[in-house]
């Protein structure tokens, strides 16, 4: 609450909080002073005299004293809490406690406890780390915590999010490239090509040509017309449509589709383009954790330790 954009919100939150606590206190005080009505004989009346639906009667029963005391204690606790801890507008509290500060202390403790472990992995080759069962287990937990939201808990991805268990890589599947992707992130942009191709008919023809490259069903006449128009796409995907890993341009001749391989989806991609962002995790996780995470991701589509077995033979 210390990051208010103006002083108004500080006073607004403070006023609402104070009025809420004061309102509860006044309500309790008023109810504790309420006296039970007496009948003609001086005895407490058992009902208030209010009757609904002919036989539903409101009893004249005061709130239990212990219940009232509990609420008074709650109000005292709230006042004491707001004095000691943040919560009353921009007031930081007498103890100076902050959730951000507590989080930093936990991170510092975790770095002190586990930093040496990750430092050891950082000195080793990524493929050696991937062959280490303990490192893979740590990498899996890191993946489930930070990566599964997009790529899925099984790492098979989803529409717009790559499958990490196959051997198809937009920027290359070398362990060092995977580590660079995690550290720095990626921003893959497919520009809209509808205007460049000319018409919706041309877009449809090019889509059928692209589908034919991977053996998908396509109209042969549209394929013939689309082939000449594909020249507008060759700058990124190459004349042979095998893509370019230097810029993250996908191979169009395989059967791997990031958004789906239906004619409608391919036409949508050509017409409107795509813009995908892979966030950078280097600053947040640190290079040591990224080293282990990259090794785990690499192991999903490779056999860790296989290179050592081949060398031994």
C-alpha atoms as one frame of an Amber mdcrd trajectory, in Angstrom:
protein
   0.000   0.000   0.000   3.006   2.275   0.009   2.931   2.811  -3.759  -0.128
   5.060  -4.019  -0.094   7.295  -7.088  -1.462  10.256  -5.088  -2.080  11.284
  -1.481  -5.832  10.967  -1.999  -5.780   7.166  -1.990  -3.722   7.100   1.189
  -6.358   9.121   3.041  -9.194   7.241   1.324  -7.965   3.840   2.524  -7.153
   5.212   5.978 -10.607   6.765   6.359 -12.449   3.642   5.196 -10.417   1.452
   7.575 -10.886   3.724  10.597 -14.612   4.204   9.948 -15.086   0.453   9.556
 -13.463  -0.320  12.901 -15.214   2.584  14.648 -18.563   1.516  13.178 -18.156
  -2.010  14.556 -17.235  -0.612  17.981 -20.264   1.720  18.065 -22.599  -1.072
  16.998 -21.316  -3.372  19.747 -21.540  -0.610  22.341 -25.124   0.215  21.375
 -26.168  -3.429  21.542 -24.464  -3.990  24.889 -26.512  -1.125  26.382 -29.793
  -2.553  25.126 -32.005  -3.616  28.012 -34.434  -6.508  27.952 -38.065  -5.413
  28.157 -39.952  -6.331  31.314 -43.560  -7.432  31.528 -46.201  -6.131  33.975
 -44.855  -8.378  36.702 -41.293  -7.062  36.276 -40.087 -10.238  34.580 -38.107
 -10.217  31.257 -40.400 -10.680  28.323 -39.703 -13.835  26.356 -40.555 -12.273
  22.982 -40.209  -8.876  21.308 -43.816  -8.934  20.152 -42.839  -9.327  16.474
 -44.704 -12.145  14.716 -44.438 -13.240  11.054 -46.415 -15.809   9.125 -48.848
 -16.127  12.012 -46.608 -18.271  14.238 -43.001 -17.131  13.649 -42.098 -15.175
  16.778 -38.913 -13.213  17.464 -37.494 -14.093  20.858 -36.283 -11.379  23.223
 -32.845 -12.950  23.811 -29.829 -10.659  24.270 -26.455 -11.527  22.748 -24.249
 -13.607  25.093 -21.716 -11.569  27.047 -18.793 -13.782  25.974 -19.755 -13.177
  22.338 -19.646  -9.406  22.872 -16.264  -9.656  24.635 -14.845 -11.645  21.717
 -15.803  -8.889  19.282 -14.326  -6.202  21.509 -11.073  -8.168  21.615 -11.147
  -8.417  17.815 -11.372  -4.626  17.567  -8.496  -4.198  20.029  -6.422  -6.655
  17.997  -7.192  -4.781  14.744  -6.078  -1.459  16.240  -2.880  -3.005  17.616
  -2.142  -4.709  14.278  -2.567  -1.482  12.296  -0.202   0.310  14.684   2.531
  -2.305  14.382   2.116  -3.448  10.749   1.284  -1.770   7.397  -2.366  -1.646
   6.416  -3.521   1.848   7.370  -2.971   3.671   4.094   0.732   4.360   3.529
   1.571   3.913   7.233   4.477   1.443   7.319   3.851   0.275  10.893   5.990
   0.765  13.982   7.847  -2.503  13.355   8.743  -1.559   9.782   7.699  -4.994
   8.458   7.061  -5.375   4.707   5.983  -8.400   2.712   8.590  -7.503   0.083
  11.257  -7.415   2.776  10.175 -10.792   4.148  10.247 -12.213   0.617  13.790
 -10.905   0.078  14.901 -12.439   3.366  13.471 -15.799   2.309  15.245 -15.532
  -1.052  18.519 -14.640   0.642  18.186 -17.624   2.977  17.373 -19.924   0.054
  20.367 -18.616  -1.897  22.597 -19.209   1.098  21.280 -22.772   1.538  21.080
 -23.860  -2.107  23.408 -21.426  -3.876  26.479 -23.692  -3.525  24.539 -26.587
  -5.077  23.538 -24.586  -8.148  27.071 -23.158  -8.365  28.385 -26.710  -8.724
  25.993 -27.441 -11.579  26.985 -24.177 -13.236  30.576 -25.435 -13.539  29.512
 -28.583 -15.384  28.532 -29.146 -18.998  24.785 -28.953 -19.588  24.619 -32.497
 -20.973  26.436 -33.801 -17.890  23.939 -31.959 -15.691  21.086 -33.531 -17.670
  22.531 -36.987 -16.931  22.508 -36.294 -13.179  19.302 -37.752 -11.616  19.321
 -35.216  -8.765  19.728 -32.308 -11.181  16.896 -33.598 -13.371  14.636 -33.885
 -10.324  15.438 -30.295  -9.342  14.940 -29.171 -12.944  11.559 -30.873 -13.073
  10.402 -29.016  -9.951  11.623 -25.729 -11.421   9.787 -26.519 -14.652   6.520
 -27.344 -12.884   6.782 -24.121 -10.875   7.711 -21.638 -13.594   7.108 -23.217
 -17.023   4.120 -25.565 -16.771   1.605 -22.706 -16.910   2.419 -22.237 -20.617
   4.018 -25.490 -21.764   1.884 -27.834 -19.649   2.916 -30.134 -16.821   3.874
 -32.771 -19.409   5.831 -30.149 -21.442   3.825 -30.974 -24.570   2.701 -27.397
 -24.968  -0.600 -26.041 -26.157  -1.897 -23.844 -28.944   0.707 -21.108 -29.330
   3.115 -22.758 -26.858   5.766 -25.147 -28.216   5.980 -28.833 -27.417   9.293
 -29.334 -25.614   9.309 -33.135 -25.836   9.882 -33.415 -29.587  12.993 -32.480
 -31.526  11.505 -29.507 -33.353  13.146 -26.243 -32.254  12.471 -22.770 -33.622
  15.858 -21.435 -32.507  17.763 -24.702 -32.262  17.866 -27.519 -29.748  21.480
 -27.265 -28.612  21.674 -27.061 -24.786  23.428 -23.678 -24.936  20.646 -22.279
 -27.157  17.961 -23.591 -24.798  19.765 -21.934 -21.896  19.980 -18.654 -23.837
  16.244 -18.830 -24.573  15.406 -19.269 -20.890  17.879 -16.610 -19.781  16.985
 -13.882 -22.280  13.549 -14.883 -23.567  12.345 -14.767 -27.171   9.974 -12.607
 -29.173   8.827 -14.388 -32.339   6.935 -12.236 -34.814   5.175 -13.407 -37.969
   4.113 -10.238 -39.829   0.634 -10.080 -41.422   1.023 -11.051 -45.064  -2.533
 -10.600 -46.306  -1.886  -7.195 -47.889   1.460  -8.304 -49.335  -0.090 -11.300
 -51.076  -2.887  -9.238 -52.579  -6.240 -10.910 -51.950  -8.000 -13.527 -49.854
  -7.782 -15.882 -52.821  -3.997 -15.546 -52.830  -3.913 -16.132 -49.071  -5.943
 -19.314 -49.523  -3.702 -20.508 -52.363  -0.528 -19.943 -50.329  -2.116 -21.737
 -47.347  -2.806 -24.787 -49.501   0.746 -24.703 -50.849   2.132 -24.544 -47.311
  -0.068 -27.467 -46.267   1.146 -29.500 -49.242   4.760 -29.053 -48.114   4.134
 -31.280 -45.091   1.982 -33.788 -46.932  -1.307 -32.474 -45.595  -4.418 -32.655
 -47.807  -4.509 -29.681 -50.192  -6.208 -28.609 -53.411  -3.666 -29.223 -56.228
  -4.902 -26.265 -58.293  -4.588 -23.879 -55.330  -1.189 -25.364 -54.576  -0.002
 -24.522 -58.101  -1.153 -20.904 -57.790   0.159 -20.570 -54.252   3.668 -21.781
 -55.082   4.506 -18.645 -57.075   3.095 -16.406 -54.348   5.190 -18.139 -51.679
   8.153 -16.041 -52.828   6.873 -13.323 -50.463   7.432 -15.753 -47.554  10.801
 -17.138 -48.665  12.759 -14.274 -47.077  12.047 -15.766 -43.636  11.140 -19.392
 -44.303  13.617 -19.938 -47.120  12.997 -20.965 -50.714  12.813 -24.602 -49.568
  10.495 -23.604 -46.649  12.800 -25.274 -44.116  12.821 -22.143 -41.960  15.684
 -20.254 -40.332  16.681 -20.918 -36.726  18.703 -17.716 -36.608  15.460 -15.717
 -36.546  13.129 -18.398 -35.164  11.363 -18.947 -38.482   9.634 -22.364 -38.409
  10.145 -25.247 -40.791   6.988 -25.550 -42.910   7.817 -28.958 -44.350   7.272
 -30.978 -41.164   3.990 -31.798 -39.474   4.568 -29.592 -36.413   2.097 -26.713
 -36.108   2.235 -24.232 -33.256  -1.332 -22.958 -33.773  -2.831 -25.892 -35.664
  -2.580 -27.234 -39.197  -6.087 -26.718 -40.535  -6.517 -24.593 -43.703  -8.492
 -22.009 -41.711  -5.758 -21.665 -39.062  -2.976 -21.416 -41.622  -4.919 -18.749
 -43.530  -5.497 -16.833 -40.295  -1.771 -16.929 -39.555  -0.891 -15.667 -43.035
  -3.554 -12.989 -43.030  -3.117 -11.607 -39.486   0.369 -12.746 -38.475   1.456
 -13.993 -35.035   3.317 -12.452 -32.108   4.704 -14.781 -29.458   6.710 -13.796
 -26.391   8.783 -16.100 -24.228   9.650 -14.139 -21.033  13.245 -13.874 -19.836
  13.925 -15.803 -16.613  17.623 -15.096 -16.148  17.303 -12.174 -13.742  14.554
 -13.812 -11.699  15.993 -17.328 -11.379  19.713 -16.669 -11.703  22.098 -18.498
 -14.003  22.566 -21.483 -11.683  18.882 -22.434 -11.671  18.589 -21.727 -15.399
  21.506 -24.122 -15.970  19.613 -26.936 -14.255  16.303 -25.997 -15.897  17.866
 -25.901 -19.383  19.449 -29.308 -18.791  16.053 -30.730 -17.814  14.318 -29.235
 -20.870  17.044 -30.624 -23.135  16.611 -34.064 -21.562  12.916 -34.107 -22.506
  13.780 -34.645 -26.177  17.178 -36.327 -25.776  18.742 -39.229 -23.906  21.058
 -37.857 -21.203  24.294 -39.811 -20.960  23.936 -41.379 -24.388  26.960 -39.478
 -25.715  29.114 -40.996 -22.972  27.916 -44.512 -23.830  28.778 -43.956 -27.497
  32.236 -42.645 -26.559  32.862 -45.685 -24.346  32.176 -48.042 -27.236
